[in-house]
């Protein structure tokens, strides 16, 4: 498959990173936050995590596309090395909403354990 269209313009909402993925107070996000903390990511350095996500979307090919009533979801994986020096295969999910052309970050989660 190919790289997501307009990947270089991808929208990553800071509130999604602060309030979900890296948040220890979010009911579901707290489990992701605990995992990403082991990689060395936190709210304090979420800009590094955002850079990591951008690197994946602009350099890795889509492995799967799913169509929903909201738009097209793109699944992109990449091996990342966190600030802690640990590595993991990261699955990222992006969506291009109907009538839009720019991908938006949906979520990220590990595929497998830390290396």
N, C-alpha and C positions, 0 to 999 in steps of 0.2 A: 504494500500500500504506500501511499504518499504522505508527505507532511501535511498537517491540517492547513487548509486555506487561511491566509492572513495571520499565520501563527505569530509573526513578528509584531502584530498589533494586539495580541491577546490581552484581555481584561482580567486582572487579578484583584478582586475587591479586598482591600486591607481589612475591612470589617470581618470578612470571611476568615482571614488568617488569625486576626486577634480574637474574634468572638466565637470561633468554632475550632478550627484545626489546631491552634496552639493554646486554646483556652482550657484551663483546669476546672473552670466552673461550668462549662457547657455539659449538659447531661450525656451527650454522645461524644462530643469533641474531646472531653477529658481523657479518654482512652487513647486517642490519637496524639494528644499533647504529651502524654507520658511516654509514648513510643518515640516521638520526634525529639523529646528532651534527651533521650539516650543517644540520639545522633548529634546532639549539641545545638538543636534549634529551640528558640523560645520567642516570646513576644518581644523581648529586648533586641533580638537580632533577626526579626522576621524578614527584614530586607534581604538577608542571605538566603532564606528559604524561598522568597519570591524569585530571586535570581536563579536558584536551582530549578524551580518550576519553569521559568522562562527558557532555560537552557534545554530542558527536556522537550518542550513543545516546538522549539525551532530547530532542533537537531535530530529528533527521533521520528521515525515513521509511525503512523497510526497502525495499531494492531487489530482494531475492531471499530466498526461504526454501527450505532444503534439509532433507529429512527423512532421518535415518539411524537405525540401530538404537539409538544413544545418546540421541537426542532431535531437536529442531529447531534447525537453524543459521540464523541471521539475518545477512544481509550488509547493512551500513549504510555509506554513503559520506558524506564531508563535506570541504569545503575548510578546511584549517587553516593558520594562520600560526604558525610556531614562534618561540621566543625570538630567533632570529637575524634575524627579519623575512622569511625566505623562506617561500613558500607551496607547498602540495602538496595534491592530492586524495588523501585517505586512505581506504582500504578497511578497515573493521573487521569482524571476525567474532565473533559471540556465539552461545552455545548455551543453550537451556533443556533440561536433561537430563530424560529420562523420569521422571515422578512428581515433578518439581520445578516451581516456578513463577517462579523468579528467573533472569534471564539471567546468564551467566558470560562474561567476556572470554576469547576464544580466541587471536586474533592480530590484527595490523594490518600493512598494507603499502601502499606508494604505488601510485597509478594514474597513471602518467606521471611526468615529471620535476619538478624544483623550478622554481618561478616566481620 
